[in-house]
Amino acid sequence: MPVTDPISDMFTRIRNAARTQAPAVEMPASKQKVALAELLRNEGFISSFETKALGSPAQKMRIVLKYGSKGEQVIQGLRRISKPGLKIYRPAKKVPRVYGGLGIAIISTSRGLMTDRQARKSNIGGEVVGHIW
């Protein structure tokens, strides 16, 4: 059965893997998912990711999750904000802060995916994809 919202599917797979303390999670890959994984790696929420056969119908992505020294989850929560049925857009001055800056809001802009801090610094608004804390 095809997935109607691939980003929600990605968030759900990461959330479920983190809850079971799985070392990694695999999922179908796309350009947007790779950009999202790169953003998560740069912000320190995941250890690494790799793609297999990108550009082919069997493209896969493997995300290696990150845990603390005592095995606690680095990703405490993920929430999809803008959905296929209801897109949420915010101008640069109203880009949301997540838990007072402890988490990040992922914003899809004309310059690609970026965090809420980067969007405010660049004075760019866009679609609020999700929140991660």
C-alpha positions as a Markdown table, in Angstrom:
| # | Residue | x | y | z |
|---|---|---|---|---|
| 1 | Met | 0.0 | 0.0 | 0.0 |
| 2 | Pro | 1.5 | 3.4 | -1.0 |
| 3 | Val | 2.2 | 5.9 | 1.7 |
| 4 | Thr | 0.3 | 9.2 | 1.4 |
| 5 | Asp | 2.6 | 11.2 | 3.6 |
| 6 | Pro | 6.2 | 10.1 | 3.4 |
| 7 | Ile | 7.5 | 12.6 | 6.0 |
| 8 | Ser | 5.0 | 11.4 | 8.6 |
| 9 | Asp | 6.0 | 7.8 | 7.8 |
| 10 | Met | 9.6 | 8.8 | 8.3 |
| 11 | Phe | 8.9 | 10.5 | 11.7 |
| 12 | Thr | 6.8 | 7.4 | 12.8 |
| 13 | Arg | 9.6 | 5.0 | 11.9 |
| 14 | Ile | 12.2 | 7.1 | 13.8 |
| 15 | Arg | 9.9 | 7.5 | 16.8 |
| 16 | Asn | 9.1 | 3.7 | 17.0 |
| 17 | Ala | 12.8 | 2.7 | 16.5 |
| 18 | Ala | 13.9 | 5.2 | 19.3 |
| 19 | Arg | 11.2 | 3.8 | 21.7 |
| 20 | Thr | 12.5 | 0.2 | 21.2 |
| 21 | Gln | 16.1 | 1.4 | 21.4 |
| 22 | Ala | 16.9 | 0.1 | 18.0 |
| 23 | Pro | 20.4 | 1.0 | 16.7 |
| 24 | Ala | 19.1 | 2.0 | 13.2 |
| 25 | Val | 16.0 | 2.2 | 11.1 |
| 26 | Glu | 15.5 | 1.6 | 7.3 |
| 27 | Met | 13.0 | 3.3 | 5.1 |
| 28 | Pro | 12.4 | 4.2 | 1.5 |
| 29 | Ala | 14.5 | 7.2 | 0.4 |
| 30 | Ser | 13.7 | 10.4 | -1.4 |
| 31 | Lys | 15.5 | 13.8 | -1.9 |
| 32 | Gln | 13.4 | 15.4 | 0.8 |
| 33 | Lys | 14.0 | 12.6 | 3.3 |
| 34 | Val | 17.8 | 12.8 | 2.6 |
| 35 | Ala | 17.7 | 16.6 | 3.2 |
| 36 | Leu | 15.7 | 16.0 | 6.4 |
| 37 | Ala | 18.2 | 13.4 | 7.6 |
| 38 | Glu | 21.1 | 15.7 | 6.8 |
| 39 | Leu | 19.4 | 18.4 | 8.9 |
| 40 | Leu | 18.9 | 16.0 | 11.8 |
| 41 | Arg | 22.6 | 14.9 | 11.6 |
| 42 | Asn | 23.8 | 18.5 | 11.6 |
| 43 | Glu | 21.7 | 19.3 | 14.6 |
| 44 | Gly | 22.9 | 16.3 | 16.5 |
| 45 | Phe | 19.7 | 14.3 | 16.7 |
| 46 | Ile | 21.0 | 11.3 | 14.8 |
| 47 | Ser | 24.5 | 9.8 | 14.4 |
| 48 | Ser | 24.6 | 9.2 | 10.7 |
| 49 | Phe | 22.6 | 8.1 | 7.7 |
| 50 | Glu | 23.4 | 6.3 | 4.4 |
| 51 | Thr | 21.5 | 5.9 | 1.2 |
| 52 | Lys | 21.4 | 2.9 | -1.1 |
| 53 | Ala | 20.6 | 2.9 | -4.8 |
| 54 | Leu | 19.4 | 6.5 | -4.8 |
| 55 | Gly | 17.6 | 7.3 | -8.1 |
| 56 | Ser | 16.4 | 3.7 | -8.6 |
| 57 | Pro | 13.0 | 2.3 | -7.7 |
| 58 | Ala | 14.6 | 0.3 | -4.8 |
| 59 | Gln | 16.2 | 3.3 | -3.1 |
| 60 | Lys | 16.6 | 2.9 | 0.6 |
| 61 | Met | 17.9 | 5.0 | 3.5 |
| 62 | Arg | 19.3 | 3.8 | 6.8 |
| 63 | Ile | 19.4 | 6.2 | 9.7 |
| 64 | Val | 21.6 | 5.4 | 12.7 |
| 65 | Leu | 20.0 | 6.7 | 15.8 |
| 66 | Lys | 21.8 | 8.5 | 18.6 |
| 67 | Tyr | 21.5 | 7.6 | 22.3 |
| 68 | Gly | 23.0 | 9.2 | 25.5 |
| 69 | Ser | 25.7 | 7.7 | 27.7 |
| 70 | Lys | 23.0 | 5.9 | 29.8 |
| 71 | Gly | 21.0 | 4.8 | 26.8 |
| 72 | Glu | 18.5 | 7.6 | 26.9 |
| 73 | Gln | 17.0 | 8.8 | 23.6 |
| 74 | Val | 18.4 | 11.9 | 22.1 |
| 75 | Ile | 15.1 | 12.4 | 20.1 |
| 76 | Gln | 12.5 | 12.9 | 22.8 |
| 77 | Gly | 9.7 | 13.7 | 20.3 |
| 78 | Leu | 8.8 | 14.3 | 16.7 |
| 79 | Arg | 5.6 | 16.0 | 15.5 |
| 80 | Arg | 4.4 | 16.6 | 12.0 |
| 81 | Ile | 2.9 | 20.0 | 11.7 |
| 82 | Ser | 2.1 | 20.7 | 8.1 |
| 83 | Lys | 0.1 | 17.8 | 6.6 |
| 84 | Pro | -1.0 | 17.0 | 3.0 |
| 85 | Gly | -4.5 | 18.1 | 3.9 |
| 86 | Leu | -3.5 | 21.2 | 5.8 |
| 87 | Lys | -0.3 | 23.1 | 4.9 |
| 88 | Ile | 1.0 | 25.5 | 7.6 |
| 89 | Tyr | 3.0 | 28.5 | 6.3 |
| 90 | Arg | 4.7 | 31.1 | 8.5 |
| 91 | Pro | 6.5 | 34.3 | 7.6 |
| 92 | Ala | 10.0 | 34.9 | 8.8 |
| 93 | Lys | 8.9 | 36.9 | 11.9 |
| 94 | Lys | 6.5 | 34.2 | 13.0 |
| 95 | Val | 8.6 | 31.1 | 12.6 |
| 96 | Pro | 7.9 | 29.0 | 15.7 |
| 97 | Arg | 10.3 | 28.2 | 18.5 |
| 98 | Val | 10.1 | 24.7 | 19.9 |
| 99 | Tyr | 10.4 | 24.4 | 23.7 |
| 100 | Gly | 12.0 | 27.8 | 24.0 |
| 101 | Gly | 14.8 | 26.9 | 21.6 |
| 102 | Leu | 15.6 | 23.4 | 23.1 |
| 103 | Gly | 14.0 | 21.7 | 20.0 |
| 104 | Ile | 14.0 | 22.7 | 16.4 |
| 105 | Ala | 11.2 | 23.5 | 13.9 |
| 106 | Ile | 11.9 | 22.3 | 10.4 |
| 107 | Ile | 11.0 | 24.8 | 7.8 |
| 108 | Ser | 10.7 | 24.1 | 4.0 |
| 109 | Thr | 11.8 | 27.3 | 2.3 |
| 110 | Ser | 12.7 | 28.4 | -1.2 |
| 111 | Arg | 16.3 | 27.7 | -0.3 |
| 112 | Gly | 15.6 | 24.1 | 0.9 |
| 113 | Leu | 15.0 | 22.7 | 4.3 |
| 114 | Met | 16.3 | 24.6 | 7.3 |
| 115 | Thr | 15.9 | 25.0 | 11.0 |
| 116 | Asp | 13.9 | 27.7 | 12.6 |
| 117 | Arg | 17.1 | 29.5 | 13.7 |
| 118 | Gln | 18.5 | 29.4 | 10.2 |
| 119 | Ala | 15.2 | 30.7 | 8.8 |
| 120 | Arg | 15.0 | 33.6 | 11.2 |
| 121 | Lys | 18.7 | 34.5 | 10.6 |
| 122 | Ser | 18.1 | 34.4 | 6.8 |
| 123 | Asn | 14.8 | 36.3 | 7.2 |
| 124 | Ile | 12.9 | 33.6 | 5.3 |
| 125 | Gly | 9.5 | 32.1 | 6.0 |
| 126 | Gly | 8.0 | 28.9 | 4.6 |
| 127 | Glu | 6.1 | 25.7 | 5.3 |
| 128 | Val | 6.5 | 24.3 | 8.9 |
| 129 | Val | 7.2 | 20.7 | 8.2 |
| 130 | Gly | 7.6 | 19.5 | 11.8 |
| 131 | His | 9.0 | 19.9 | 15.3 |
| 132 | Ile | 11.8 | 17.8 | 16.9 |
| 133 | Trp | 12.9 | 18.0 | 20.5 |
